Structures are given as structure tokens and as C-alpha cells.
Amino acid sequence: MQKTFGHVLAAHKGLGPGFDFLRIALAFTIVFSHSFLLTGNDEFFRSSPLWFAEYALVPMFFALSGFLIAGSAQRLSLKNFLLNRGLRIVPALAVDIVVCALIIGPLVTPVALSYYFGSADFFKYFLNIVGWIHYSLPGVFENNPTHRVNGALWTVPWEIFCYIIMSGLMITSIVKSWQKTAALTAAFIVMGIVVQLYGHHLPYRVNLVLSTFFVSRGAQLVFAFLLGILAYQLREVIPHSRVLLAISVVIAIAAIFVLSSPSIETVPNRIIVIPALVYITVFIGLTPVPLPSVFHKGDYSYGVYLYHDPFLQILIGLAPGIFLAPKVGALALYAIGICAAMTVAVISWHMIEKPILGMRKKFSFVAKARGVDENADTTILPVEKPAKA
């Protein structure tokens, strides 16, 4: 009998043994790509095979999220589901925003502090906590190639949007029907193709809104999220096959050389490439992969993703002569920046994220399965370990 994703989940009591590795590997790789993008190496990055990191990495996170929270969405009430998600992502996000605005900003800004604390940009920055993204603080990183304090925050509204989608699937019970989820996913991608082909005939603002929701890079994340949900719903059917994995990897490699950076915001390629990335994501997540002992003490992936951009920006500002050297500077920035991001992520996990898990014990499957003191419910971006298959 062909082994399926469901068989693997059942064999590991509902906990994918490779998701911890996948999260931290994706987080570290994102830091690597941002080391190039923040140092003015955009043209090199996007004209080399490295461009595919922008295409693939965050969608893989969202696919992972869809697969994992589909399990909790089927067993939790809507109230507990939203509380579960909120407690996981908001506290660390809020700390990141507060630290950037009240500590990092005043330390690095060249403007007068009276102007800094009185500026509208300062107050608007706190709206990031609720998903209304603002990237600037007065004068902060103004001499760096990019002035964004934390460009990684662009995914936050799309995470919230995916939660809204999941809430709708729960209310309508679509989350329990793969047929309805498949129909919704197909409608979403077809709508994207239609808007991309014919949206220019519509009024500008209408086209802008539709393109944002169905065509943009964010829409790519939603598609990956929906496919992740579908993969969980079909876990008893989808083969856990090395042959399919190899085919998916070949598709991804072919995309690197056949497509180019602008294809991130084009829809037709997603029909083939994103499903391949979703399969790779889930296959790795269900495969035991050894991790260094340091990563057994907690899940630092969310912290690495959330905090790395501001610290890379600080390093660039401190030593532009080193870190802005073409190509080599980006590698040096990564080597030092990943250490800084990991240090902050460790602090965040043990002082902020892990204590919050105690508030989720009553409705967190993983907290019950492993116990809070055993680093339960390890996530990056909004994810949840699945319930038993």
C-alpha cells in the first residue's frame, strides 16, 4: 500500500517531525536573501538564480501554515482558534514594534528627539501591531540603501487575511470539505488570471484592488496557504513519494531558469510552481531531519524572521564600508546578522513566546502532546501543529 501524508502523520502522533527543521531553514534562508536586498545588491540578486528565493521562501511558509493550522481549525471553536493564533504572533510582534520605535529609533536617528517623538511617522509605526503596515521612523536608516525599518512586516496583513479566510472556512464548514476548498482555490487562481489579463479594462481603482487581492505577491501567498489547507484535507490520499518529491524539485529548478523575477507577480506560472513548492514543503515537514541541539531548546524561527531586518539595518549603518561592498558585503552582513538575529530570537522565545504558551495549554494540541516545558507549538509566521490524523 502506498504511504500517504496521513500515514506519516499518524506514525508520528500527528506531529510532522521535519517542520521544526523546515521553519528554521526557511528563516535562515530569508535572512540570507535580505542580506543582499538590504545592501543594494538588488540587480545582482534578481538577475541571478538567487531571485527564486523571493519567489519561493515566503509562499513555502504560508503553505506550511495552511497545512498545519487546518488541523487546529477542524478541532477548535472559532473563538479559541483566533485566540490561539493571536497569542502566538501578536506578543512578539508588539515587542518588535515597541523596541524599534522606542529604543532602536531614538538611538540611530540623526533628527532631534523632540521631532522624532512628535512626528506622525513615529505614532503611525505602532499601527504595525494591528497589521496596518508602516515602514518608516523619522530619520531612521535614512543613509542606508533602503530606509525601511523592518521590511519583513509586509507579510503581516496577508497573515491576517489568511486568518480571515480560515475563519470563513470554519464558519461555513468548508474546512472539513476538500471538494469545496478545491473549488475555492481554483476560483481564486482563475480570478487572478482573469484580472491580470483583462483588469486594465476596468476603472483604475477597481483594477488596483482586484490586482492586490488576486494577482500581487501577497495573492501568491494566499494561493500557497489554500493549497496547504487542501494538502492537509487530502493527507490520506496524497502519496508520500520520493518520486513526486523529485518531480517537484525538478519543476522548481526549471522555474529558476525559465522564469525571472517579474514572474513573482504573474499568475499563470503559479498553477504549476506553487503546487510543487507546497509538495516539497509538506514532504520535508513530514520527514525526520536532525537539528543541532541548540534548536531543541526552543523554536527561534519566528523571532529570526521577525527581528532580523532591523538588526541587519543597524549593522549596515554602523559599518557601511564593509557591508555595502558589492556581493562580499552581503555575505559578511549575513554572517554577523544571523548571529544577532538568533540572539534576539532566543531572548524572545524564552522571555516572551514560551511563557505565552502556558496561556494556550487548554486548547493547544501540541501543548497537550508535548507539554509547555518541552518547547511545544513551535511556529514561524502563523502556524499550528496538526491534530492526530
Buried (B, 14 or more C-beta within 10 A) or exposed (E): EEEBBBBBBBEBEBBBBBBBBBBBBBBBBBBBBBBBBBBBBBEBBBEBEBBBBBBBBBBBBBBBBBBBBBBBBBEBEEEBBBBBBEBBBBBBBBBBBEBBBBEBBBEBBEBEEEEBBEBEBBEBBBEBBBBEBBBBBBBBBBEBBBBBBBBBBBBBBBBBBBBEBBBEBBEEEBBBBBEBBBEBBEEBBEBBBBBBEEBEEBEEEEBEBBBEBBBBBBBBBBBBBBBBBBBBBBBEEBBBBEEBBEEBBEBBEEBBEEBBBEBBBBBEBBBEBBBBBBBBBBBBBBBEEEEEEEBEEBBBBBBBBBBBBBBBBBBBBEBBEBBBBEEEBBBBBBEBBBEBBBBBBBBBBBEBBBEBBEBBBEBBBBBBBBEBEEBBBBBBBBBBBBBEB
